[in-house]
Amino acid sequence: MKKNWKLILACSVLLASTVLVLAQPPRGRFRRDWQSAGRGGVESWEIDSKFVKDTFTFVRIKYDSAGYRRGGGWATDFRDSELNFSLRLQQLTTLKVNPEPIVLELSDPKLFEYPFIYIIEPGDLMFHEPEVLALRKYLDNGGFLMVDDFWGDEEYENFYRELKRVFPNREPQEVPLEHEIFHCVYDLKEKPQLPSIQSAWNGRQSGVIWEPRYGSDTSIPHYKAIFDDEGRIMVFICHNTDLGDGWEREGEDPWYFEEFSVKKAYPMGINIVTYAMTH
């Protein structure tokens, strides 16, 4: 795992949240032909050939599921979510970003070339044993995993069981709001909760912006982490929230964009990546 990211991001600064008024036009939500998916209207940019190896690349993890209870799985929000996020990360910080996100399986040897990986909607996630071993090695060697977009007790318990296979002797801990991950670029005053755009529309009048799950209280967002022995976050778990929809759907509705993408999804996402790249 290359660790020169500290130097690259040491001077990473927020430019201005007002840049986010450049919303993207509406695009399709889910492309099944993920290997040949285009950019869907998201602008691209050139990477300096001198710094190709020092460029941040958004890596989504492809995994198997025990069953699609709600649909989606690893490809939920693909791939508008990471395209938009990569664009905003390039615009709003001094970090050099690859305009082309990639998809990897945990068993791919190329995994160790990238310090940040992303798993979405793990409510039915199922790790194979080689993936358990690869993920443990990746995280112990300095890698960072962000987990996003799952709701309620049942979905959490499934992910918890799979995570315990990776780290049998480590427990996820709730990360306090005082932790630097909530303040390292944007100074967040609360732990952000994002619903899907449909849930936001449905709850706009009532103020109920969380996604319901039978038998579970999903009104409170939880940000939990697995720490290494030095206190570094290795796994950052975003539960009862959907940051990915805030990235993906930014161009579909001005109200959702202003209330959720600008105020919550991008600030939290940029903080997470900044923390991951500097620790």
C-alpha positions, 0 to 999 in steps of 0.5 A: 500500500503506497502511503505518499498520500499524506504529502499529496493531501496535506494541503487539501483545502475546501475551495467554496461550497458555492461551486456546487451550484453547477448541478449535473442534468438528470441521468439514468439511475442504474446501468446493468452493463457496468463494464461499458457504461459511459459518463452519462453527461458528467464532464471529464478532465485530463490527468497530468501524466507526471502524477498518474500514480498519485491520483485518487481513484474511486474504487467500488467493490463488486461482491456476491449477495445471499439474495436481493431482498431489496434489489440493487446490491453492489451496483446500487447508484452505479455509476453516476454516484462515483462519477459525480463524487469524483468530479466534486472532489476534483473541483472542491479540493486540491486533490488530483482525481481520476475522472474514471472510477473503477470496479474491483473484486476483493480478490483482485491483486490490483486492490492493493494499488488503491488506498480507498474502497467503497461498498454499498448496500451490504444488507445481503453481502456475502464474502467468500473466504479468499475475500475475507483474507484479502480484505483483512490484509488490505486493511491491515496494510493501511487501506480504508473501506467506506460502507454506505447505504443500508438501513435497519437492524436486519441489514446491519446484522448481516454486514456485522456477521461478515465483518466479524469474519474479517476481524473476529477480535475487533468490534465496530464502535460508534464514532463520536461527532468530535472525531476529526473525520467530521471536521477535517475539511468541512466542520459538520455540526451533526452526523448527516442523514440522507434518505434516497431521493424518493424517501426525501420527496415522500417525507418533505412535508412531514420531515420524516427523511429516513427510510423505514425498515420493519421492526427497526428504528431508522430515524438515527444515523449511525457512523461506526468504525473498526479501528486499528491498534494505533486508533486509525479508522480502517472501516467507516460504516455509514448506517441508516443513511445513503450518501451515495444517493446524494452524489448520484441524484444531484442533478435531478431536483434542485431542492434535493441537491441543495438540502442533501447533496450540498449540505450533507452528502458531499461534505461528509464524503469529502471529509471521509476521503480526506481522512482516509488519504491522510491517515 
